[in-house]
């Protein structure tokens, strides 16, 4: 997997590169917008990480130029601004995800992996993870054939985790999807809901599906653990 | 009445001085008039005594004393005119003395016989009944005639009553004049101080949110104009200082993001790096926690500085606050239940408001989160939304530990914490309620807190109801 990182802050770039290399990604760094655009045009990347405040050519301009030629490469925006208007503008210009500095590297990694493995969204009306069955039409949840009663929020959380079994979702990602940004900073709300969900989904079964990934977030496990 | 106020003191001085001058003038007028009237009376009595002497006593040899007496009585009719006439010989024996006046005002017999050696003299006799008789005495000498002592007198009553009348008039008129002067003076002072009043009212309206406004300049070319101009200059300097501090917060929170990213990234990789000694990993993790906390503060400061700068109203829409309150309370209810706290939501009527839905939701989230934090197990939180004449009132009431009265004034200040005991963990930076206040200010809403320590607190947000 090859990633292009356009970031002018050398130390920030170093940390990201080091982290990504440890995860066996190949990373190229561009310190300015012009170089980023030229490199992105010349080579084929699986993912592009763009800082918005770049010299020579701003991140938004690079984003627009890339999107005119290549509709498909996932682009993740890094920014020191988190104004709502900026976010909307960049999503409209074709960004796939948006991360505000300062961020946890684990969060960046989870998002990169989510973008790379995004693939086709599972639109089937029934999601299955091991013996867990989620019927999206009736919002009925069964575990081993037994019906589980969930509140609306618990259901949304479980359904979100079940869209990509095995994938780690960060607390921030969960809040963004299941709640909204008014709840940002209240990350313990996710923990509380996951705990309640566990009581209902996992407690009665020897196989635990909801897994905590320390320092990162949660995932719904599809492989049976030893 | 405020006795230290400038208007009171000005009017008091002014009325005091004028009253003193008036009293002095009136006293002078009274004394002078009394002196004039008395001396006038003396002159006329003496003139009459001389008349009796020159016209009658000078010819006493020819006409005889009896004629003199009858003439004096005929001319002056003392009994009718309340006059006193007495003619005595040098040895003190009577030539003529009048009878009782017809109105019995005084008894001439009670007037003692004086024996002044002077040619002309005046005596005041105080008679029973507080009457004063002014008597002019004349030692009449003429060649070839015996010496006579002529006394001519009149009661001072008319003069006294006139003076008394004047005194009464002055006593009544003086306070009236002083009252009129005081009122007039008060009105004048008020008029003179009106520009100050206007400047004060305009200054009252200026808060940190409208520092760009200026006071009206009193175009008077005097101290008032200078005062308003200097006040405006002061407001401009304050405005500058405020802008600078806001810009500083915005710039600082922005500039801190990159170093924080680096710090977090390095600490994160150190905390995860299995080649690093376990103890050092632990330390890196602890530092990472602080760096994350710092990031949160920077985040909140950035939010505040954006709210201060007046966020664009592009996100504004019209929505039902009751519905927003209900869904938000519902979303947070599990968080509360986790602590054994119940949230009851009383929001029956739809309450349309205009504003940034996400931001106003943040207000409800922050207030509820705060209430959950400071309410002990088995407590209860009440969220109420109701309309009060053209406004929507949103209340979050808890029965938690409450806020001491001296802290209540400061809860909306940045970084203010009621005390160390309340700060649970590293989550709160003391900015949540400042954000609530800033969002409210941006929506033209008021937020206030009331609390009874050990019984609970109530936060009340008052928003204008949408008219559309």
Contacts between the chains, C-beta under 8 A, distances in Angstrom:
chain1	res1	chain2	res2	distance
A	9	B	258	5.3
A	9	B	261	7.8
A	9	B	262	7.5
A	11	B	262	4.5
A	12	B	258	6.3
A	12	B	261	5.3
A	12	B	262	5.7
A	12	B	265	7.0
A	15	B	261	7.7
A	15	B	262	6.4
A	15	B	265	3.4
A	15	B	266	6.3
A	15	B	269	6.8
A	16	B	265	7.3
A	18	B	269	6.6
A	19	B	265	7.3
A	19	B	269	6.3
A	80	B	254	5.9
A	80	B	257	4.2
A	80	B	258	6.4
A	81	B	254	7.4
A	82	B	299	7.6
A	82	B	302	7.1
A	83	B	306	6.7
A	84	B	315	6.4
A	84	B	358	7.5
A	85	B	312	6.6
A	85	B	314	6.7
A	100	B	257	7.9
A	101	B	257	4.3
A	101	B	258	6.3
A	101	B	260	7.2
A	101	B	261	4.5
A	102	B	257	5.6
A	102	B	258	7.9
A	102	B	260	3.8
A	102	B	261	4.1
A	102	B	263	7.6
A	102	B	264	5.2
A	102	B	291	7.7
A	102	B	295	4.6
A	102	B	298	7.6
A	103	B	261	6.6
A	103	B	264	7.5
A	104	B	264	6.3
A	104	B	268	6.2
A	104	B	292	7.5
A	105	B	264	7.5
A	105	B	265	5.3
A	105	B	268	5.0
A	105	B	269	6.9
A	106	B	268	6.8
A	151	B	334	7.5
A	153	B	331	6.4
A	153	B	334	7.1
A	179	B	331	6.4
A	180	B	358	6.9
A	180	B	361	7.3
A	181	B	358	6.3
A	182	B	328	7.6
A	182	B	358	5.8
A	182	B	361	4.1
A	182	B	362	4.4
A	182	B	364	8.0
A	182	B	365	4.9
A	183	B	331	7.3
A	183	B	365	6.1
A	185	B	296	6.2
A	185	B	299	7.4
A	185	B	300	7.6
A	185	B	427	7.9
A	186	B	335	7.5
A	186	B	365	6.9
A	186	B	369	6.1
A	188	B	335	7.4
A	188	B	427	7.9
A	189	B	331	8.0
A	189	B	332	7.3
A	189	B	334	7.7
A	189	B	335	5.2
A	192	B	334	5.7
A	192	B	335	5.3
A	192	B	338	4.8
A	193	B	334	6.2
A	195	B	338	7.8
A	196	B	334	6.3
A	215	B	271	8.0
A	215	B	272	7.8
